[in-house]
Amino acid sequence: MQDNKYNFDPKKYSKDLKVILKEIAERDSFDYKALRNILAKYPKESKGFFSKDELIAAYEHFLSQGFIEQNSVMERRIKMKPTRTISGVTTVTVLTKPFPCPGKCIFCPNDVRMPKSYLSDEPGAQRAERNNFDPYLQTYNRLLAIQNIGHGTEKVELIVLGGTWSFYPEAYQIWFVKECFRAMNDFGVQDRRNEVKTKNIFDEADKAPRITREGRSRTYNEIIDTVQKGQGEELLSESEFATWEELYERQKHNETAKSRCVGLVIETRPDYIDEKEVMKIRKLGATKVQIGIQSLDDQVMTLNMRGHGRRETENAIKLLRLAGFKIHGHWMANLYGSTPEKDIQDYSHLWGESIRPDELKIYPTSIIDKTELYELYKRGKYKPYSYEQLLKVLTEVMPLTPRYCRLTRVIRDIPSTDIVAGNKLTNFRQIAEEELNQMGKSCQCIRCREIRGGNVSLDRVEKEEIEYKTSTGREFFISYRTKDSDKICGFLRLSIPDKKISSENFIKELRDKAIIREVHVYGEVVGIGKESKGRSQHLGLGKLLIKRSLEIARENAYDKISVISAIGTKEYYKKRGFKEDGLYMSRATK
């Protein structure tokens, strides 16, 4: 096992690791918070926490040396949650390096060691910093950590986070994605981490002067610029460059690699989405876009200095939907200038024809040090919601979520030590769900109804079709769910654009075609080409869903259909009659 580019040696930290493992095994009750508390007591070299893969490496080492006895309780507790790959794919999250951001949001964290909006003690951020923000090392080491705890790595959803992706230079974007693909192609075949030369010029960023000679506070962008120039660095090094041809070569290799990219996600701002940006994102191989909606109330957005309003959000979503992308929105409660009543009303507006995201993260506002919101809080001009107010908002809005949307998160997992005031409970979703149960209500989102583990047979499932209008036409959410428990086993998102809109689509290969935007079948990752008896992934649900989408397309006078295929799912679609068609794959509906 490797931590960054060197072998992780448990013997080096044996004293602390033995105590950590002992405490983990002996705790009467154990959860994520308990683990965090234990790790915080014994930091790794006085900074950062030991990762779970390092705990497992230590356990296996001590076990092999006879220093400890096998302990099933310990093994269960130090393993990552089985739900990590139960959705059918393995998620790998990587972060871009710190870089100037065009936004001036008053609530956004300003940790200059991190890309804008992220904090250095968030788990994903810690992994990125350990790897000096290098995409190859982040991807390879994350895959290794996931493999080391018994999870499959054949089907990878790659999530690229950090700042405003669309503001990074194109050459860096191409290089970053290319290196992620190179790591997936290499994984399980060859290990070239020792060839990667990196350094983190931001690890000393906290020492950069915060005040200018004129006596004003430096902005995040100014500090980032100061640190880089102070290290004799440019915004981009000569090595952080790649051509489109180099990326395409890595993508082609990945189509048949052992670890295939079955989904690529980037996050950006609505005001940076136009036709040219959408095309570039698609060329990179992306299939989903996380987009910061935050609020649809223009007055609230202005007060929070977000830099865009509802019009820009609606336009971005329309363009992304026309291009077949899955749309993952971020929405914030308790913004400066809002109220619980305004939030509940604003949430209901998300489900109007012009928005309707496929997935959503609910992020109640947190007060973080060194932000403008914190200054407003200190002056008594901003007050975070009380426990009761936040609970009311969540229990009101969660049941409003349509069955075709997945609430990916309800609370952002910001360490409580970073939150100055307001909610510090990371399990507030669970609290809200329990409150809803007592009220006789429930959340009907996809996440609440996923089949997760367990066997299922075709005679236990039934098809459900949900149709709804959007700014581009009509959408069909086709799913197979269990008859007795309403658990989703698989689903497909089909876009039937209005004929005139389709004929004028800015993407030529999508003109006059229906569009499959997503096919997802649940079940634990079992490796490409392998069978898993009774699991959703191998009941043939994908084939049935595609068959029904062809029927709906024909019923709506479309004789061709396209799919926004990820690089690693092209072989899957080829077996189902699709052929490469520019940046997409298509086939006749007959």
C-alpha positions in Angstrom: 0.0 0.0 0.0 1.2 3.5 -0.8 0.6 6.9 0.7 1.4 9.4 -2.0 4.6 8.2 -3.7 6.2 6.3 -0.9 5.3 3.0 0.8 3.3 3.4 3.9 5.1 1.8 6.8 2.9 0.9 9.8 6.0 0.3 11.9 6.9 4.0 11.8 3.6 4.8 13.6 3.1 1.6 15.5 2.7 3.1 18.9 -0.2 5.4 17.9 -1.7 2.9 15.5 -1.9 0.1 18.1 -3.7 2.5 20.5 -6.1 3.7 17.7 -7.0 0.1 16.7 -7.5 -0.9 20.4 -9.9 2.1 21.0 -11.8 1.3 17.8 -12.4 -2.3 18.8 -13.3 -1.5 22.4 -15.8 1.3 21.9 -19.3 0.2 23.0 -21.0 2.2 20.2 -19.2 3.2 17.0 -20.0 5.5 14.1 -18.2 7.9 11.8 -18.1 10.6 14.5 -16.5 8.2 17.0 -13.8 7.3 14.5 -13.1 10.9 13.8 -12.7 11.6 17.5 -10.3 8.7 17.9 -8.2 9.8 14.9 -8.1 13.4 16.1 -6.5 12.3 19.4 -3.6 10.7 17.5 -2.8 12.8 14.4 -0.4 11.6 11.9 2.9 13.4 12.4 0.8 16.1 14.2 -1.1 17.0 11.0 -4.0 15.3 9.3 -5.6 11.9 10.2 -4.6 8.4 9.4 -6.8 7.2 6.5 -8.9 4.1 6.6 -6.7 2.2 4.1 -3.7 3.0 6.4 -5.6 1.6 9.4 -6.3 -1.6 7.4 -2.7 -1.8 6.4 -1.6 -1.5 10.0 -4.1 -4.1 11.2 -3.0 -6.5 8.5 0.7 -5.9 9.4 0.2 -6.3 13.2 -1.9 -9.4 12.5 0.8 -11.0 10.3 3.5 -10.2 12.9 1.4 -11.7 15.7 1.2 -8.4 17.6 -2.6 -8.6 17.7 -5.2 -11.3 17.3 -7.9 -11.4 14.5 -10.8 -9.2 15.6 -14.0 -9.3 13.5 -15.4 -6.2 15.2 -12.3 -4.2 14.4 -12.3 -5.5 10.8 -15.9 -4.4 10.3 -15.3 -1.0 11.9 -12.3 0.0 9.9 -13.7 -1.0 6.6 -15.3 1.7 4.6 -19.1 1.5 4.4 -20.3 -1.2 2.0 -22.6 1.5 0.5 -19.6 3.0 -1.2 -20.0 0.7 -4.2 -23.5 -0.6 -3.6 -24.9 1.9 -6.1 -23.2 0.0 -8.9 -20.2 2.2 -9.4 -17.0 3.1 -7.5 -16.8 6.8 -6.8 -13.4 8.4 -7.0 -13.2 12.1 -6.1 -10.3 14.3 -7.0 -9.6 18.0 -6.4 -8.0 20.6 -8.7 -5.2 22.7 -7.2 -5.8 26.1 -5.6 -6.5 28.7 -8.3 -8.1 32.1 -8.5 -11.9 32.1 -8.5 -14.2 34.6 -10.3 -16.7 34.4 -7.5 -17.1 36.8 -4.5 -19.7 34.8 -2.5 -19.8 36.1 1.1 -20.3 32.6 2.5 -17.5 30.8 0.6 -14.6 29.4 2.6 -11.2 31.1 1.9 -8.8 28.4 2.8 -5.8 29.3 0.7 -4.3 25.9 0.9 -7.3 24.6 -1.0 -9.2 25.3 -4.3 -11.9 27.9 -3.6 -14.8 26.7 -1.3 -13.0 23.8 0.2 -11.4 23.3 3.6 -8.1 21.6 4.3 -9.5 19.2 6.9 -12.3 17.8 4.8 -11.5 14.1 4.0 -11.3 14.5 0.2 -9.3 17.7 0.6 -6.8 16.0 2.8 -6.3 13.2 0.3 -5.7 15.8 -2.5 -3.2 17.7 -0.4 -1.3 14.5 0.5 -1.0 13.9 -3.3 0.0 17.5 -4.0 -3.2 17.9 -6.0 -1.7 15.7 -8.7 -4.5 14.0 -10.7 -2.6 10.8 -11.5 -1.6 10.3 -7.8 -5.0 11.2 -6.5 -6.8 8.8 -8.9 -4.4 5.9 -8.6 -4.0 6.1 -4.8 -7.8 6.3 -4.3 -8.4 3.3 -6.5 -5.7 1.4 -4.5 -7.3 2.4 -1.2 -10.7 1.2 -2.4 -9.3 -2.1 -3.7 -7.4 -2.7 -0.4 -10.7 -2.7 1.5 -12.3 -5.2 -0.7 -14.3 -3.0 -3.1 -14.4 -3.4 -6.9 -12.6 -0.8 -9.1 -13.8 -1.9 -12.5 -16.5 0.8 -12.9 -15.4 4.2 -11.8 -17.4 7.4 -11.5 -14.7 10.1 -11.5 -15.8 13.4 -9.7 -13.6 16.4 -10.3 -14.1 19.1 -7.7 -12.5 22.4 -6.8 -13.3 26.0 -7.4 -14.9 27.0 -10.7 -13.8 24.4 -13.2 -14.7 26.6 -16.1 -12.3 29.3 -14.9 -9.3 27.1 -15.0 -7.2 27.4 -18.2 -8.2 24.9 -20.9 -4.7 23.4 -21.1 -4.8 22.5 -17.4 -8.3 21.0 -17.7 -7.2 18.8 -20.5 -4.1 17.7 -18.7 -5.9 17.1 -15.4 -8.5 14.8 -17.0 -5.9 13.1 -19.2 -3.9 12.2 -16.1 -6.9 10.8 -14.4 -7.6 8.6 -17.4 -3.9 7.6 -17.4 -4.2 6.5 -13.8 -7.3 4.4 -14.5 -5.6 2.8 -17.5 -2.5 2.0 -15.5 -4.3 0.7 -12.4 -4.0 -3.1 -12.1 -1.5 -3.1 -15.0 1.4 -1.0 -14.0 2.4 1.5 -11.3 4.0 4.7 -12.5 3.5 6.8 -9.4 7.3 7.1 -8.8 7.6 8.8 -12.1 5.3 11.6 -11.1 7.2 14.7 -9.8 5.2 17.1 -7.7 5.4 19.6 -5.0 2.8 21.5 -3.1 3.5 25.2 -3.1 0.4 25.9 -1.1 1.3 24.1 2.1 2.9 27.3 3.5 0.0 29.5 2.2 -1.2 30.3 5.7 2.0 32.2 6.3 1.4 34.6 3.4 0.7 38.2 4.5 -3.1 38.7 5.1 -2.9 42.5 5.1 -1.5 44.7 2.3 0.8 47.6 2.9 -2.3 49.8 2.5 -3.9 48.1 5.5 -6.7 46.3 3.7 -7.3 42.5 3.8 -6.0 40.5 0.9 -8.5 38.5 -1.0 -8.2 34.7 -1.6 -7.1 35.4 -5.2 -4.4 37.8 -4.1 -3.0 35.4 -1.6 -2.9 32.6 -4.1 -1.1 34.9 -6.5 1.3 36.0 -3.8 2.2 32.4 -2.8 2.8 31.3 -6.4 5.0 34.3 -7.2 6.8 34.0 -3.9 7.7 30.4 -4.9 8.8 31.5 -8.3 5.9 29.6 -9.9 3.4 30.5 -12.6 -0.3 29.7 -12.3 0.5 26.7 -14.5 3.7 24.8 -14.6 5.1 23.5 -17.9 4.2 20.0 -17.0 0.5 20.8 -16.5 -0.3 20.9 -20.2 -1.7 18.4 -22.6 -3.3 18.5 -26.1 -6.7 17.2 -27.0 -5.1 14.5 -29.1 -3.2 13.2 -26.0 -6.5 13.1 -24.0 -8.3 11.3 -26.8 -5.6 8.7 -26.8 -6.1 8.0 -23.1 -9.8 8.0 -23.5 -9.6 5.4 -26.3 -7.4 3.2 -24.1 -10.0 3.4 -21.3 -12.8 2.0 -23.4 -11.4 -1.5 -22.7 -9.3 -0.9 -19.6 -9.6 -2.8 -16.4 -10.8 0.3 -14.5 -13.2 2.1 -16.9 -14.6 5.5 -16.4 -18.4 5.0 -16.5 -19.1 8.6 -15.5 -17.2 11.8 -15.3 -18.5 14.7 -13.3 -17.3 18.3 -13.1 -18.6 21.3 -11.1 -19.0 24.9 -12.2 -21.0 28.0 -12.0 -24.2 28.7 -14.1 -22.8 32.0 -15.4 -19.8 30.2 -17.0 -22.0 27.9 -19.0 -22.5 28.7 -22.7 -22.6 26.6 -25.8 -18.8 26.6 -26.2 -18.2 25.6 -22.6 -20.8 22.8 -22.9 -19.0 21.4 -25.9 -15.6 21.5 -24.2 -17.0 19.7 -21.1 -18.4 17.0 -23.4 -15.1 16.7 -25.3 -13.4 16.0 -21.9 -15.7 13.0 -21.6 -18.0 14.4 -18.9 -21.6 13.0 -18.5 -22.8 15.0 -15.4 -22.3 18.6 -14.3 -22.6 19.8 -10.7 -23.9 23.3 -10.8 -24.2 25.8 -8.0 -27.8 27.0 -8.1 -27.7 28.2 -4.5 -31.0 30.1 -4.7 -33.6 31.2 -7.3 -34.3 34.4 -5.4 -32.4 37.2 -7.2 -32.5 39.5 -4.2 -31.0 36.9 -1.9 -28.3 36.1 -4.5 -27.4 39.8 -4.8 -27.1 40.1 -1.0 -24.7 37.1 -1.0 -22.7 38.5 -3.9 -23.1 35.3 -5.9 -22.6 37.0 -9.2 -25.5 35.5 -11.1 -29.3 35.1 -10.8 -32.1 32.8 -11.8 -31.9 33.7 -15.5 -28.3 32.5 -15.8 -29.2 29.3 -13.9 -32.2 28.6 -16.2 -30.1 29.2 -19.3 -27.2 26.9 -18.1 -29.6 24.1 -17.3 -31.3 24.4 -20.7 -28.0 24.1 -22.5 -26.9 21.2 -20.4 -30.2 19.4 -20.9 -30.0 20.0 -24.7 -26.5 18.3 -24.6 -27.9 15.3 -22.7 -26.0 16.0 -19.4 -27.2 14.8 -16.1 -27.8 17.9 -14.0 -26.7 17.9 -10.3 -27.7 21.1 -8.5 -26.5 22.6 -5.3 -29.1 24.5 -3.3 -28.5 26.5 0.0 -30.8 27.2 2.9 -30.3 30.0 5.4 -28.4 32.3 3.0 -28.0 35.9 4.1 -31.3 37.7 3.6 -33.4 34.6 3.5 -35.8 33.1 6.0 -37.2 29.6 6.6 -40.4 30.6 4.9 -38.5 32.0 1.9 -36.4 28.9 1.7 -39.4 26.6 1.6 -40.9 28.6 -1.2 -37.6 28.8 -3.1 -37.2 25.0 -2.9 -40.6 24.5 -4.5 -39.5 26.7 -7.4 -36.7 24.2 -8.2 -39.4 21.9 -9.7 -40.7 24.3 -12.2 -40.1 23.5 -15.9 -37.0 25.7 -16.2 -35.0 23.9 -13.5 -35.9 20.4 -12.4 -32.4 18.9 -11.6 -31.8 15.2 -11.7 -29.8 15.3 -8.5 -29.5 17.8 -5.7 -27.4 18.7 -2.7 -28.9 20.7 0.1 -26.3 22.8 1.8 -27.5 24.8 4.7 -25.2 27.8 5.1 -22.3 27.4 7.5 -20.5 30.3 9.1 -16.8 29.8 8.4 -14.0 32.0 9.7 -12.3 34.5 7.4 -15.5 35.0 5.3 -17.6 38.1 4.8 -20.6 36.3 6.2 -18.6 35.8 9.5 -18.1 39.5 9.6 -21.8 40.1 9.2 -22.5 37.5 12.0 -20.1 39.3 14.3 -21.9 42.6 13.7 -25.2 41.0 14.4 -26.5 41.3 10.9 -26.7 37.6 10.2 -28.1 34.9 12.4 -27.9 31.2 11.6 -31.1 29.1 11.9 -31.7 27.4 15.2 -32.0 23.6 15.4 -35.8 23.9 15.3 -35.8 26.2 12.3 -33.4 24.1 10.2 -35.4 21.0 11.1 -38.6 22.7 9.9 -37.1 23.7 6.6 -35.8 20.2 5.9 -38.9 18.4 6.9 -40.9 20.8 4.7 -38.7 20.6 1.6 -37.6 16.9 1.6 -41.1 15.6 0.8 -41.4 18.1 -2.0 -38.5 16.3 -3.9 -39.9 14.5 -6.9 -39.4 10.7 -7.3 -37.1 11.3 -10.3 -34.6 13.3 -8.3 -31.8 12.0 -6.0 -31.0 14.0 -2.9 -27.3 13.2 -2.8 -26.7 15.1 0.3 -28.7 17.1 2.8 -25.8 18.5 4.9 -22.3 19.3 3.8 -19.8 17.3 5.8 -17.8 20.3 7.1 -15.8 19.5 10.3 -17.4 21.1 13.3 -14.1 22.7 14.2 -14.4 24.9 11.1 -18.0 26.0 11.8 -18.1 29.2 14.0 -21.8 29.1 14.5 -24.9 27.3 13.3 -25.6 23.7 12.7 -22.6 21.3 13.4 -24.6 18.0 13.2 -23.5 16.0 10.1 -26.4 13.5 10.6 -29.1 16.1 10.3 -30.5 14.2 7.3 -31.1 11.2 9.5 -32.7 13.5 12.2 -35.0 15.0 9.5 -36.0 11.6 8.2 -36.9 10.3 11.7 -39.0 13.4 12.3 -40.8 12.9 9.0 -41.5 9.3 10.0 -43.1 10.5 13.2 -45.2 13.0 11.2 -46.4 10.3 8.9 -44.5 11.7 5.9 -41.4 10.6 3.9 -38.9 11.6 1.3 -39.5 10.0 -2.0 -36.2 10.8 -3.7 -34.2 8.2 -5.4 -31.6 7.9 -2.7 -34.3 7.0 -0.1 -35.6 4.3 -2.4 -32.4 2.6 -3.8 -32.4 -1.2 -3.6 -28.8 -1.2 -2.2 -27.9 -4.7 -1.1 -29.9 -7.9 -1.3 -31.1 -10.2 -4.0 -34.0 -9.5 -6.3 -35.8 -11.4 -9.1 -37.7 -10.1 -12.2 -41.0 -11.3 -10.9 -40.6 -9.0 -7.8 -40.2 -5.8 -9.9 -42.5 -3.6 -11.9 -42.0 -0.7 -14.3 -42.9 2.9 -13.4 -42.9 5.8 -15.8 -42.9 9.4 -14.7 -43.3 12.1 -17.4 -42.6 15.8 -16.8 -42.1 19.0 -18.9 -38.9 20.9 -19.1 -37.6 24.0 -20.9 -36.5 21.8 -23.8 -39.5 19.4 -24.1 -40.5 16.4 -22.1 -38.6 14.0 -19.9 -39.4 10.4 -19.0 -38.0 8.8 -15.9 -38.4 5.1 -16.4 -37.6 2.8 -13.5 -38.0 -0.7 -12.2 -38.9 -0.9 -8.6 -39.8 -3.7 -6.2 -43.5 -4.3 -5.9 -43.5 -4.9 -2.2 -41.2 -2.1 -0.9 -40.9 0.5 -3.7 -37.1 0.1 -3.9 -35.5 1.2 -7.2 -33.5 -1.4 -9.0 -32.6 0.6 -12.0 -33.7 3.6 -14.0 -33.3 5.5 -17.3 -33.7 9.2 -18.1 -35.0 9.9 -21.6 -35.3 13.4 -23.1 -37.9 13.9 -25.8 -37.1 17.4 -27.1 -39.7 19.6 -28.8 -39.3 19.0 -32.5 -38.4 22.6 -33.3 -35.9 22.9 -30.5 -34.3 19.5 -31.5 -34.0 20.6 -35.1 -32.0 23.7 -34.0 -29.9 22.0 -31.3 -26.4 23.7 -31.2 -24.9 20.2 -31.1 -25.3 18.8 -34.7 -25.2 15.1 -33.8 -28.2 15.5 -31.5 -30.5 17.2 -34.0 -33.8 15.4 -34.6 -33.0 12.7 -32.0 -34.3 11.6 -28.7 -31.6 11.5 -26.0 -30.9 9.0 -23.3 -29.3 11.0 -20.6 -28.6 8.3 -18.0 -29.0 4.5 -17.6 -28.3 3.3 -14.0 -28.8 -0.1 -12.6 -28.1 -0.7 -8.9 -26.2 -3.4 -7.2 -22.7 -3.9 -5.7 -19.9 -3.4 -8.2 -19.1 -6.9 -9.6 -16.6 -6.3 -12.3 -17.1 -6.0 -16.1 -18.4 -9.1 -17.7 -18.9 -11.0 -14.5 -22.2 -12.4 -13.3 -23.7 -11.9 -9.9 -26.8 -14.0 -9.4 -29.8 -12.2 -8.2 -28.2 -8.8 -8.3 -30.0 -5.9 -10.0 -27.0 -5.3 -12.4 -27.5 -8.7 -14.0 -31.2 -9.0 -14.3 -31.1 -7.5 -17.7 -32.8 -4.3 -16.5 -30.5 -2.1 -18.6 -31.6 -3.9 -21.7 -35.3 -3.6 -20.8 -35.0 0.1 -20.0 -33.3 0.8 -23.3 -35.9 -1.2 -25.1 -38.7 0.9 -23.5 -36.9 4.2 -24.4 -36.8 3.2 -28.0 -40.5 2.6 -27.9 -41.2 6.0 -26.3 -39.0 7.7 -28.9 -40.9 6.0 -31.8 -44.2 6.9 -30.2 -43.1 10.5 -30.3 -42.0 10.4 -34.0 -38.3 10.1 -33.4 -36.6 7.5 -35.6 -33.2 8.0 -34.0 -31.9 8.1 -30.5 -28.6 9.2 -29.0 -27.0 8.5 -25.6 -24.4 10.6 -23.7 -22.1 7.7 -23.2 -19.2 7.8 -20.8 -15.9 6.6 -22.2 -16.0 3.4 -20.2 -19.6 2.5 -21.2 -19.1 2.7 -25.0 -18.6 -1.1 -25.2 -21.9 -1.6 -23.3 -23.9 0.5 -25.8 -22.2 -1.0 -28.8 -23.6 -4.4 -27.8 -27.0 -2.8 -27.8 -26.9 -1.5 -31.3 -25.4 2.0 -30.8 -22.6 3.3 -32.9 -20.2 6.2 -32.3 -21.7 9.5 -33.6 -19.3 12.4 -32.9 -19.3 13.0 -29.1 -22.3 10.7 -28.6 -23.5 7.2 -29.6 -26.7 6.7 -31.6 -28.9 4.1 -33.3 -32.2 3.8 -35.0 -35.3 3.4 -32.8 -36.6 0.5 -34.9 
